[in-house]
Amino acid sequence: MNQHSHQTAPTQFVEANGTRFAYRRFGKAGGVPLVFHMHYLGTMDYWDPTVTDGLARDREVILFNNAGVASSSGEVPTTFEQMGANAIAFSRALGLTQADMLGFSIGGMIVQEITLQAPDLVRKLVLVGTGPRGGEGMESMTLIAQPIFGAAYDPPENMWLAVLFSLSEAAQAAGKEFLKRKHLRQEGCDPEVNDKVSPAQVEAMDKWGVQKKGSYDYLKTIKQPTLVVNGSNDLIMPTINSFIMEQNIPNAQLIIYPDSNHGSQFQYPELFVRHTSLFLDA
């Protein structure tokens, strides 16, 4: 058992394809590790320690920053295909031969790409608050998200209450608790992303969201067991896309949490850990 936790795991580095990837790993080593892939503008410090430590009780957890994000070197690509290729290079550089992949938001798009490009690497997928290529309402997703991300907040971090949580009193209270947990790590924290990250990630989202005939055909080639998770009213990645993925991925199951937006797993962290653990252990 690695004695480290979300708060104490040291940031380490590994070189792959000319990029110096920053990562942290902790939890119960020896089985199939679970690699976390982060959302738009997020760093390793944006994960909820209730989720990461909860899942680390029974497995090794690996957090990392993809190329060009925070403490990792390089440039952020403008396609999820290349982000996926970078994540594969990172995983291979760590010596992983098989892993479970958890992707949140754009991280879920990267995980889909990893599975398509290196199916041997992926045992199971957890796709949270994400969507398929050419999904419903995703071509104009940035138009929906822009007013939320572009509004003024005091303090600025309260933006995440609007992005991740619904407007109900209970959901906003859960969001404030999440923001407190997010700051539990006090030492060895990641820097925030630089100003080159958002334009590249937005361009990748725009390309991914273009609807074409047969957009969902690729989902039928994903054979790995897949858990799809979302909130009942995801404003950033419309919830209907989770149903589309569940219906098109042959071995997928779906969980929708009530009264929740884009960050349902942070609103119901203990429940999410239980559901995800049951899925990964099955």
C-alpha positions as CSV (number, residue, x, y, z in Angstrom):
1,M,0.0,0.0,0.0
2,N,1.4,3.4,-1.0
3,Q,1.1,5.5,2.2
4,H,0.5,8.7,0.2
5,S,-2.9,10.3,-0.4
6,H,-4.3,13.0,-2.7
7,Q,-2.8,15.6,-0.3
8,T,0.6,14.1,0.1
9,A,1.5,12.2,-3.1
10,P,4.6,13.9,-4.6
11,T,4.6,15.2,-8.1
12,Q,6.8,13.1,-10.3
13,F,7.9,13.4,-13.9
14,V,8.4,11.1,-16.8
15,E,9.6,11.8,-20.4
16,A,7.7,10.6,-23.4
17,N,7.7,11.8,-27.0
18,G,9.6,14.9,-26.1
19,T,7.2,15.9,-23.3
20,R,7.9,15.9,-19.6
21,F,4.6,14.7,-18.0
22,A,3.8,15.6,-14.4
23,Y,2.0,12.9,-12.5
24,R,1.1,11.6,-9.0
25,R,0.4,8.0,-8.0
26,F,-1.0,6.6,-4.8
27,G,-3.3,4.0,-3.4
28,K,-3.2,0.2,-3.3
29,A,-0.6,-1.0,-5.8
30,G,-0.5,-4.4,-7.5
31,G,-3.7,-4.5,-9.5
32,V,-4.9,-2.7,-12.5
33,P,-4.3,1.1,-12.0
34,L,-6.9,3.8,-12.6
35,V,-5.7,6.7,-14.7
36,F,-7.6,10.0,-14.3
37,H,-8.0,12.4,-17.3
38,M,-9.0,16.0,-16.4
39,H,-11.6,18.5,-17.6
40,Y,-11.1,21.8,-19.5
41,L,-8.6,24.2,-17.8
42,G,-8.2,21.7,-14.9
43,T,-5.0,20.4,-13.3
44,M,-4.2,17.5,-11.0
45,D,-5.4,19.7,-8.1
46,Y,-8.9,20.0,-9.5
47,W,-9.8,16.5,-8.6
48,D,-11.9,15.9,-5.5
49,P,-9.9,14.1,-2.8
50,T,-13.0,12.3,-1.6
51,V,-13.1,10.7,-5.0
52,T,-9.4,10.0,-5.6
53,D,-8.7,8.8,-2.1
54,G,-11.9,6.8,-2.0
55,L,-11.0,5.0,-5.2
56,A,-7.4,4.6,-4.0
57,R,-8.5,2.4,-1.1
58,D,-8.8,-0.6,-3.4
59,R,-6.5,0.3,-6.4
60,E,-3.6,2.5,-7.5
61,V,-4.7,5.9,-8.7
62,I,-2.7,7.9,-11.2
63,L,-3.3,11.6,-11.8
64,F,-1.4,13.5,-14.5
65,N,-1.3,16.6,-16.6
66,N,-1.4,16.1,-20.3
67,A,1.0,17.9,-22.6
68,G,1.1,21.7,-22.2
69,V,-1.1,21.6,-19.0
70,A,0.2,23.2,-15.8
71,S,3.4,21.4,-14.7
72,S,3.7,19.3,-17.8
73,S,5.9,20.6,-20.6
74,G,5.0,21.0,-24.3
75,E,2.0,22.5,-26.1
76,V,-1.7,21.5,-25.9
77,P,-2.7,19.9,-29.2
78,T,-5.8,21.2,-31.0
79,T,-7.3,17.7,-31.5
80,F,-8.4,15.0,-29.0
81,E,-6.7,12.4,-31.3
82,Q,-3.3,13.9,-30.5
83,M,-4.2,14.4,-26.8
84,G,-5.1,10.7,-26.7
85,A,-1.8,9.8,-28.4
86,N,0.1,11.9,-25.8
87,A,-1.8,10.1,-23.0
88,I,-0.9,6.7,-24.5
89,A,2.8,7.8,-24.7
90,F,2.6,8.8,-21.0
91,S,1.0,5.5,-20.0
92,R,3.6,3.5,-21.9
93,A,6.4,5.5,-20.4
94,L,5.1,4.6,-16.9
95,G,5.3,0.9,-18.0
96,L,1.6,0.4,-17.9
97,T,0.5,-2.6,-20.0
98,Q,-3.2,-2.3,-19.0
99,A,-5.1,0.3,-17.1
100,D,-8.6,1.5,-16.3
101,M,-9.3,5.0,-17.7
102,L,-11.5,7.6,-16.1
103,G,-12.2,10.7,-18.1
104,F,-14.2,13.7,-17.1
105,S,-15.5,16.2,-19.6
106,I,-12.8,16.6,-22.3
107,G,-10.9,13.9,-20.4
108,G,-13.7,11.6,-21.5
109,M,-13.1,12.4,-25.1
110,I,-9.4,11.8,-24.7
111,V,-10.2,8.4,-23.0
112,Q,-12.3,7.5,-26.0
113,E,-9.4,8.3,-28.3
114,I,-7.0,6.2,-26.1
115,T,-9.4,3.2,-26.4
116,L,-9.6,3.5,-30.2
117,Q,-5.9,4.0,-30.7
118,A,-4.6,1.5,-28.1
119,P,-7.4,-0.9,-27.2
120,D,-4.9,-3.3,-25.6
121,L,-4.0,-0.7,-23.0
122,V,-7.6,-0.2,-21.7
123,R,-9.4,-2.7,-19.5
124,K,-12.4,-0.6,-18.5
125,L,-13.6,3.0,-19.1
126,V,-15.4,5.4,-16.9
127,L,-16.9,8.3,-18.9
128,V,-18.1,11.2,-16.8
129,G,-19.9,14.3,-18.0
130,T,-18.7,13.8,-21.6
131,G,-20.0,13.1,-25.0
132,P,-19.4,11.4,-28.4
133,R,-18.0,12.9,-31.5
134,G,-20.7,15.0,-33.2
135,G,-22.9,14.7,-30.1
136,E,-26.2,16.6,-29.5
137,G,-25.8,20.2,-28.7
138,M,-22.0,19.9,-28.7
139,E,-21.3,21.7,-32.0
140,S,-22.5,24.8,-30.3
141,M,-21.3,23.8,-26.9
142,T,-18.9,26.7,-26.5
143,L,-21.9,29.0,-27.2
144,I,-23.7,27.5,-24.2
145,A,-20.6,27.4,-22.0
146,Q,-19.3,30.8,-22.9
147,P,-21.6,32.9,-20.8
148,I,-21.0,30.6,-17.8
149,F,-17.2,30.6,-18.2
150,G,-17.1,34.3,-19.2
151,A,-19.2,35.8,-16.4
152,A,-17.6,37.6,-13.4
153,Y,-17.4,35.8,-10.1
154,D,-16.4,36.9,-6.7
155,P,-14.3,35.1,-5.8
156,P,-13.3,33.9,-9.2
157,E,-13.3,30.3,-8.1
158,N,-17.1,30.5,-7.7
159,M,-17.2,30.0,-11.5
160,W,-16.9,26.3,-10.8
161,L,-20.2,26.4,-8.7
162,A,-21.9,27.5,-11.9
163,V,-20.0,25.2,-14.2
164,L,-20.2,22.0,-12.2
165,F,-23.3,22.3,-9.9
166,S,-27.0,22.9,-10.5
167,L,-28.7,26.0,-9.0
168,S,-30.6,24.3,-6.2
169,E,-29.7,25.2,-2.6
170,A,-28.6,21.6,-1.9
171,A,-26.4,21.4,-5.0
172,Q,-24.8,24.8,-4.4
173,A,-24.1,23.8,-0.8
174,A,-22.4,20.5,-2.1
175,G,-20.4,22.7,-4.5
176,K,-19.1,24.8,-1.7
177,E,-18.0,21.7,0.2
178,F,-16.2,20.5,-3.0
179,L,-14.3,23.8,-3.3
180,K,-13.2,23.4,0.3
181,R,-12.0,19.8,-0.3
182,K,-10.2,21.0,-3.5
183,H,-7.9,23.1,-1.3
184,L,-6.9,20.4,1.2
185,R,-3.6,19.9,-0.6
186,Q,-1.4,22.7,0.6
187,E,2.1,21.7,-0.5
188,G,3.5,20.8,-3.9
189,C,0.5,22.2,-5.7
190,D,0.2,22.6,-9.5
191,P,0.5,26.0,-11.2
192,E,-2.7,27.1,-12.9
193,V,-2.8,26.6,-16.7
194,N,-1.3,29.3,-19.0
195,D,-3.2,31.4,-21.5
196,K,-2.4,29.0,-24.4
197,V,-4.4,26.1,-22.9
198,S,-8.0,27.4,-23.3
199,P,-7.8,28.3,-27.1
200,A,-6.3,24.9,-27.9
201,Q,-8.8,22.9,-25.9
202,V,-11.7,24.9,-27.3
203,E,-10.5,24.3,-30.8
204,A,-10.3,20.6,-30.1
205,M,-13.9,20.7,-28.7
206,D,-15.1,22.5,-31.8
207,K,-13.6,19.9,-34.1
208,W,-15.0,17.0,-31.9
209,G,-18.5,18.5,-31.9
210,V,-19.0,18.7,-35.7
211,Q,-22.0,16.5,-36.6
212,K,-21.5,14.2,-39.6
213,K,-23.4,11.2,-40.9
214,G,-22.3,8.1,-39.0
215,S,-20.7,10.2,-36.2
216,Y,-21.5,7.5,-33.6
217,D,-20.4,4.4,-35.6
218,Y,-17.0,4.4,-33.8
219,L,-18.7,3.9,-30.5
220,K,-19.8,0.4,-31.6
221,T,-16.1,-0.6,-31.9
222,I,-15.4,0.1,-28.2
223,K,-15.7,-3.4,-26.7
224,Q,-14.4,-2.7,-23.2
225,P,-16.9,-2.5,-20.3
226,T,-17.9,1.1,-19.9
227,L,-19.6,3.1,-17.1
228,V,-21.2,6.3,-18.3
229,V,-22.0,8.9,-15.6
230,N,-23.7,12.3,-15.7
231,G,-25.9,14.8,-14.0
232,S,-29.6,15.0,-14.8
233,N,-29.1,18.4,-16.5
234,D,-25.5,18.8,-17.7
235,L,-25.3,22.4,-19.2
236,I,-21.8,21.9,-20.5
237,M,-22.1,18.5,-22.1
238,P,-25.8,18.0,-22.6
239,T,-27.0,14.9,-20.7
240,I,-28.6,13.3,-23.8
241,N,-25.1,12.5,-25.0
242,S,-24.6,10.1,-22.1
243,F,-27.7,8.2,-23.3
244,I,-26.2,8.2,-26.9
245,M,-22.9,6.7,-25.6
246,E,-24.7,4.1,-23.5
247,Q,-26.9,3.0,-26.4
248,N,-24.0,2.8,-28.9
249,I,-21.2,1.3,-26.8
250,P,-21.9,-2.4,-26.8
251,N,-21.0,-3.1,-23.1
252,A,-22.0,0.2,-21.5
253,Q,-24.1,1.0,-18.5
254,L,-25.4,4.4,-17.4
255,I,-25.9,6.3,-14.1
256,I,-27.7,9.7,-13.9
257,Y,-27.5,11.5,-10.6
258,P,-30.5,13.7,-9.6
259,D,-30.5,17.5,-9.4
260,S,-27.0,17.8,-10.8
261,N,-25.1,19.5,-13.6
262,H,-21.7,18.9,-15.1
263,G,-19.9,17.8,-11.9
264,S,-22.3,15.2,-10.6
265,Q,-19.4,13.0,-9.3
266,F,-18.3,15.9,-7.1
267,Q,-21.8,16.5,-5.8
268,Y,-22.2,12.9,-4.8
269,P,-18.6,11.8,-4.2
270,E,-19.2,8.9,-1.9
271,L,-21.9,7.5,-4.0
272,F,-19.8,7.9,-7.1
273,V,-16.9,6.1,-5.5
274,R,-19.2,3.2,-4.5
275,H,-20.7,2.9,-8.0
276,T,-17.4,3.2,-9.7
277,S,-15.7,0.7,-7.4
278,L,-18.5,-1.8,-8.0
279,F,-18.1,-1.4,-11.7
280,L,-14.3,-1.7,-11.7
281,D,-14.3,-4.7,-9.3
282,A,-17.0,-6.6,-11.2
